[in-house]
Amino acid sequence: MLSQESLNKIDREIAKYPAGQKQSAVMAALRIAQQEKGWLAGETIAFVARYLDMPAIAAYEVASFYNMYDLQPVGKYKITVCTNLPCALSGGVHAADYLKQKLGIGFNETTPDGKFTLKEGECMGACGDAPVLLVNDIRMKCFMTPDEIEKLLAECK
């Protein structure tokens, strides 16, 4: 179900934990699987669970709890907007509204061309740099005024 390269990466994560504690690598294994597949389908989660010798429901509980895991297909660029209170008070809601208007989609939606998915996120730990966006769960963008959002969208095209 996953490539040998991804399985090798998962094995390196498993090796970080004591023998018999493979399930401790579930978060890393799900991340690796998502990087390969683009999102986590039920069968992918079940495969990861079997590989880690744990119940599929336990792996699903992890995948459904954390917002960095996608349980549905997402666009090439997943933009997560922090709307937690500090960001909301410092323009996070305005940044979200600007993106919704600009992309023509709401939260948890993907543009018709499959390029962008917009998500609402919790605190990203950069409250002093609000409003904050996260691109593809990796790249944090701070002080996201409409001009900065325009620059980000241009970079993604």
C-alpha positions as CSV (number, residue, x, y, z in Angstrom):
1,M,0.0,0.0,0.0
2,L,3.0,2.3,0.6
3,S,6.2,2.5,-1.3
4,Q,9.3,0.9,0.0
5,E,10.8,4.4,0.5
6,S,7.9,5.3,2.8
7,L,8.2,2.0,4.7
8,N,11.9,2.7,5.2
9,K,11.1,6.1,6.6
10,I,8.5,4.6,8.9
11,D,11.1,2.0,10.0
12,R,13.5,4.8,10.9
13,E,10.8,6.4,13.1
14,I,10.0,3.0,14.7
15,A,13.7,2.6,15.6
16,K,13.4,5.7,17.8
17,Y,11.3,3.8,20.3
18,P,11.9,0.8,22.6
19,A,11.3,-2.7,21.2
20,G,7.7,-3.6,21.3
21,Q,6.5,0.1,21.1
22,K,6.0,0.4,17.4
23,Q,2.7,2.2,17.9
24,S,4.5,5.1,19.4
25,A,5.5,6.0,15.8
26,V,1.9,6.4,14.7
27,M,2.0,10.2,14.2
28,A,5.2,10.1,12.1
29,A,3.9,7.1,10.1
30,L,0.6,8.8,9.3
31,R,2.6,11.9,8.2
32,I,4.8,9.8,5.9
33,A,1.8,8.0,4.5
34,Q,0.0,11.3,3.9
35,Q,3.1,12.8,2.2
36,E,3.1,9.8,-0.2
37,K,-0.7,9.6,-0.8
38,G,-1.7,13.2,-0.5
39,W,-4.3,12.4,2.1
40,L,-5.3,9.6,4.5
41,A,-7.9,7.3,3.1
42,G,-9.4,4.7,5.5
43,E,-7.4,1.9,3.9
44,T,-4.2,3.9,4.2
45,I,-4.8,4.4,7.9
46,A,-5.6,0.7,8.3
47,F,-2.4,-0.2,6.5
48,V,-0.4,2.0,8.8
49,A,-2.1,0.5,11.8
50,R,-1.3,-3.1,10.6
51,Y,2.3,-2.1,10.0
52,L,2.5,-0.8,13.5
53,D,0.7,-3.8,15.0
54,M,-2.1,-1.7,16.4
55,P,-5.9,-1.6,16.0
56,A,-7.0,0.5,13.0
57,I,-9.4,2.5,15.2
58,A,-6.5,3.6,17.3
59,A,-4.6,5.0,14.3
60,Y,-7.9,6.6,13.0
61,E,-8.4,8.3,16.4
62,V,-5.0,9.9,16.0
63,A,-5.6,10.9,12.4
64,S,-9.0,12.4,13.2
65,F,-7.9,14.3,16.3
66,Y,-5.0,16.3,14.8
67,N,-5.8,18.8,12.0
68,M,-2.5,18.2,10.1
69,Y,-4.0,14.9,8.9
70,D,-6.3,15.1,5.9
71,L,-9.1,12.5,5.8
72,Q,-10.3,13.8,2.5
73,P,-8.4,14.9,-0.6
74,V,-7.0,18.4,-0.5
75,G,-5.7,20.8,-3.1
76,K,-2.1,21.1,-4.1
77,Y,-1.8,24.0,-1.6
78,K,-3.6,23.5,1.7
79,I,-3.8,26.9,3.5
80,T,-4.7,26.8,7.1
81,V,-5.6,30.1,8.8
82,C,-5.2,30.5,12.5
83,T,-8.5,31.8,13.9
84,N,-7.7,31.2,17.5
85,L,-8.4,34.2,19.8
86,P,-5.0,36.0,19.6
87,C,-4.9,35.7,15.8
88,A,-8.6,36.5,15.5
89,L,-8.1,39.7,17.5
90,S,-5.1,40.6,15.3
91,G,-6.7,40.1,11.8
92,G,-7.0,36.3,11.5
93,V,-10.7,36.4,10.7
94,H,-10.1,39.2,8.2
95,A,-7.3,37.2,6.5
96,A,-9.7,34.2,6.4
97,D,-12.5,36.3,4.9
98,Y,-10.1,37.7,2.3
99,L,-8.9,34.2,1.3
100,K,-12.5,33.0,1.1
101,Q,-13.4,35.9,-1.2
102,K,-10.3,35.6,-3.3
103,L,-10.4,31.8,-3.7
104,G,-14.2,31.6,-3.9
105,I,-14.4,28.8,-1.3
106,G,-15.1,28.4,2.4
107,F,-13.3,26.5,5.0
108,N,-12.9,22.7,4.3
109,E,-13.5,23.4,0.6
110,T,-11.2,23.1,-2.4
111,T,-11.1,25.3,-5.5
112,P,-12.6,23.7,-8.6
113,D,-9.1,23.4,-10.2
114,G,-7.9,21.4,-7.2
115,K,-5.2,23.9,-6.5
116,F,-6.2,25.3,-3.1
117,T,-7.9,24.0,0.0
118,L,-8.8,26.3,2.8
119,K,-8.8,25.2,6.4
120,E,-9.3,26.8,9.8
121,G,-6.6,26.0,12.3
122,E,-5.9,26.3,16.0
123,C,-3.0,28.1,17.6
124,M,0.2,27.8,15.7
125,G,2.4,29.3,18.4
126,A,3.1,32.6,16.7
127,C,0.5,34.9,18.2
128,G,2.8,37.9,18.1
129,D,3.1,37.5,14.3
130,A,-0.7,37.4,13.6
131,P,-2.4,36.8,11.4
132,V,-0.7,33.5,10.7
133,L,-1.2,31.0,7.9
134,L,0.3,27.6,7.4
135,V,0.9,26.3,3.9
136,N,0.8,22.5,3.4
137,D,1.4,22.0,7.2
138,I,5.0,23.0,6.7
139,R,5.5,26.6,5.8
140,M,4.4,29.3,8.2
141,K,3.5,32.7,6.9
142,C,3.2,35.6,9.3
143,F,1.7,39.1,9.3
144,M,-0.7,38.1,6.5
145,T,-2.2,41.3,5.3
146,P,-4.2,41.3,2.0
147,D,-1.0,42.4,0.2
148,E,1.0,39.5,1.8
149,I,-1.8,37.1,0.9
150,E,-1.7,38.2,-2.7
151,K,2.1,37.6,-2.8
152,L,1.5,34.1,-1.3
153,L,-1.1,33.2,-3.9
154,A,1.1,34.4,-6.7
155,E,3.9,32.2,-5.4
156,C,1.6,29.2,-5.5
157,K,0.5,29.8,-9.1
